[in-house]
Amino acid sequence: MKFKTDENLPLEAALSLREAGFACETVSDEGLSGAPDKTIAARIQEEGRILVTLDLDFSNIQAYPPNHYVGIVVLRPKAQDKATVVAYVHKLITVLHERIPAGELWIVQRDRIRFRQAG
């Protein structure tokens, strides 16, 4: 699986995904920091990557229908400090060994992960 971490995630999020054996690029590494969400969405479609983000705009299934993407993962921690965000990424990694977010929106919360499809 190939991932792209949004600019609102710490570098350690991408490193954790790489250490778990996944290909991962960052929005910042590609010079897309500050780019509109639509640009990021187009890039992940083009590259066949799963987006991992804190940006709630990507949880809008009308604007970003999950079946148009390889996958979108929105992290929903109560606090957005580095340690908490990385812990949510580790929670995500654990589930990725059992399930793939193919055409789905995943909302990662403290006590669960919600899986949504378009429609």
N, C-alpha and C positions, 0 to 999 in steps of 0.2 A: 504494500500500500504506500502511496505517496501522499505527503501532507504539505500544507503551507500554513505556517503560523502567522497570525496577524501582527501588526506592529504594536498592539496593545498587550501582547504577551512578552514576558521576559525571555531572553535568549535561552535560559535554562529549560524552557518548555520544548523548544526545538531540539536541544541537546538530549533531553529525556527520550523523545521520540526516536532520535537517531540511535541512542544507546539500546533501545528496545528492538532495534533492527529494521526500523522504518526509514524510508527516504523522506527527508524533510528540508524544505527551504523556508526562508522567512521573507515576509513582505519587505522588510528593511534591506535585506541583502540584495534584493532585486531592484532597489531604488524606487520602490512604490510607496514609501512612507508618505502619508498625507494624500494618497490617491483616493478618489471617490470609491464608495462601496461597489458601484457598478463596474468600475475598472478592475477591482480585485476579483469580483465575481466572474467577469469575462476571462481573466487570467487563469483562475482555477479550472474553469470549463476547458479552456484551450490546452492546459497542461495535464488534465485528468487528475487533479489533486483534491484532497479533502481539506477544507478550510477548518482551522481551529482558531476560535476568536472569543473575545469577551463582548463583542459588539452585538447588542440586542437587535439591531436592524436586520441581521441575518436570520433571526428567528421568525421573521414575517414570511409565511409560506406563500402569500400572494405575490410579494415582491421577488422572493427567491424560492420558487417551487423546488422542493427537494429532488424531485425526479428529473430535474434539468442539470443536476450536479452529481459528481461522484459521491459527495457527502458534505454535510456542513455540521460542525460541532460547535455549539455555543456553551461556554463555561459560565456558570452562574454562582460564583462564590459570594458569600456575604461580604468578605473583605478581599481586596485585590492586591494584597502584598505578595511579594515574590514567592514566599514559602507556601502560602495558601494556593496560589495559582498552580504552582508546580505539583502540589499534592493532588489537585483536580486532574492534571494531565496524567499523573500516575494511575489515578482511578480509571481514567479513559483507557490507558494502555492495558490494564487488566481485562477490560471488557473486549478490547480489540482482538484478543487471543481467542475469543469465543464467537464474535459477531463482527460483521463488516457493515459500515454505514452506507452501503450502496443505495443511492437515491433516497437517502433519509436525512432528516434533521434530528440531531441528538442534542438534548439539553442536559448538561451534566450539572446536577445539584448535589448538595452535601450528602443527602441520604439516598439518592437514586439517580438513574439516567432515564429520561423520557425519550422514546423513539417515536418520531412522527413522519408520516409520508404525506405527500400532496393529496388533496382531495378528501 
